[in-house]
Amino acid sequence: MATPSPNLTVHHLQVGQGERIPWLLEELSLPYTLKLYSRSPFLSPPDLAAKHPMGASPLLEDFTSNPSSPLLLAESGAIAEYIIHKYGSGRLALPPSHESYADFLYWFHFSNASLQPTTFRRFTARSVAANLEDPRVKMSEERVERVLKHMDERLSQNTWLAGSEFTAADVMTLFTLTTMRKFDAIDLSGYEGILGWMKRCTERPAYQTAMEKCDPELLKERESLISATGPGKFVPKM
Ligand SMILES: N[C@@H](CCC(=O)N[C@@H](CS)C(=O)NCC(=O)O)C(=O)O
């Protein structure tokens, strides 16, 4: 049976990880409607918060099989897998028969399961500690270095995270080291493997088309998003 033409709406809180989903959809050349929300002042505005118990972005609404009662899905990783397997014929994922299947799985989950929690732990430690010599800060910094070194080694030896093929693992991971640095500065000086990969990712036409649609102001900052020192801080509209 032919795959139905998808009728999808992506809810995206600007300057946030929701950017992964338009990027994925552009890579797959799938149609979608985009609903944009501004941060209020840092978190979701009430209309977005009310849409799902977690109140966060991204959200996917799939109207394809039942236009009057759409399926609502949260969690960017779950949304990515849903789109890839339901409408993308498995493209941008590697199948179990592929020699890099395990690498694909590992790096697909790495961003939300390791990279983001590690950087966020340092952010929290720095916020609560009286000074930067606090052992909790020191430990969290060591963990950030460890995670970045691990990624950097991978990307010094491979063009993309899963190996030689661009996959959804790259789509899942980029945000944490580009846009997220507007909230939590991470110095990437010396991590040449990561810096080269960020350049390759953001040069992709699908990334640029998605960002033009979902966060055009951020796209103008592309050079600083992928620089070692990172972009300027997010400025909330009060
Ligand atoms: N694990 C979730 C995290 C979602 C999340 O925290 N999104 C942030 C955007 S970067 C958000 O909506 N924050 C606003 C809020 O929580 O009110 C995912 O990967 O989708």
PDBQT file of the ligand as one rigid body, heavy atoms in Angstrom, charges set to zero:
ROOT
HETATM    1  N1  LIG A 301      13.446  15.935  25.841  1.00  0.00    +0.000 N 
HETATM    2  C1  LIG A 301      12.582  16.882  25.196  1.00  0.00    +0.000 C 
HETATM    3  C2  LIG A 301      12.895  18.274  25.736  1.00  0.00    +0.000 C 
HETATM    4  C3  LIG A 301      11.905  19.321  25.296  1.00  0.00    +0.000 C 
HETATM    5  C4  LIG A 301      12.243  20.680  25.864  1.00  0.00    +0.000 C 
HETATM    6  O1  LIG A 301      12.648  20.815  27.040  1.00  0.00    +0.000 OA
HETATM    7  N2  LIG A 301      12.066  21.716  25.046  1.00  0.00    +0.000 N 
HETATM    8  C5  LIG A 301      12.367  23.061  25.458  1.00  0.00    +0.000 C 
HETATM    9  C6  LIG A 301      12.858  23.839  24.239  1.00  0.00    +0.000 C 
HETATM   10  S1  LIG A 301      14.600  23.753  24.074  1.00  0.00    +0.000 SA
HETATM   11  C7  LIG A 301      11.106  23.768  25.898  1.00  0.00    +0.000 C 
HETATM   12  O2  LIG A 301      10.075  23.632  25.281  1.00  0.00    +0.000 OA
HETATM   13  N3  LIG A 301      11.194  24.560  26.970  1.00  0.00    +0.000 N 
HETATM   14  C8  LIG A 301      10.123  25.401  27.399  1.00  0.00    +0.000 C 
HETATM   15  C9  LIG A 301       9.393  24.909  28.615  1.00  0.00    +0.000 C 
HETATM   16  O3  LIG A 301       9.739  23.833  29.129  1.00  0.00    +0.000 OA
HETATM   17  O4  LIG A 301       8.471  25.619  29.049  1.00  0.00    +0.000 OA
HETATM   18  C10 LIG A 301      12.773  16.787  23.673  1.00  0.00    +0.000 C 
HETATM   19  O5  LIG A 301      13.816  16.302  23.226  1.00  0.00    +0.000 OA
HETATM   20  O6  LIG A 301      11.872  17.160  22.926  1.00  0.00    +0.000 OA
ENDROOT
TORSDOF 0
